[in-house]
Amino acid sequence: MQYKNILVFIWSIKYLQLRLFKLVNNFNLLIYQMDDLISVIVMLY
């Protein structure tokens, strides 16, 4: 039973890391897109 709890704990940490990684990647993509948008706006003016 203890062994199973440890496995679940490890799995949940890995899962959270993956979620966090995806979130950070999405955030970076969003920043890049905003940067592109700002560049376009700057070019228009």
Secondary structure in CASP SS format (residue, H / E / C, confidence):
PFRMAT SS
TARGET T0000
AUTHOR 0000-0000-0000
METHOD secondary structure of the structure
MODEL  1
M C 1.00
Q H 1.00
Y H 1.00
K H 1.00
N H 1.00
I H 1.00
L H 1.00
V H 1.00
F H 1.00
I H 1.00
W H 1.00
S H 1.00
I H 1.00
K H 1.00
Y H 1.00
L H 1.00
Q H 1.00
L H 1.00
R H 1.00
L H 1.00
F H 1.00
K H 1.00
L H 1.00
V H 1.00
N H 1.00
N H 1.00
F H 1.00
N H 1.00
L H 1.00
L H 1.00
I H 1.00
Y H 1.00
Q H 1.00
M H 1.00
D H 1.00
D H 1.00
L H 1.00
I H 1.00
S H 1.00
V H 1.00
I H 1.00
V H 1.00
M H 1.00
L H 1.00
Y C 1.00
END
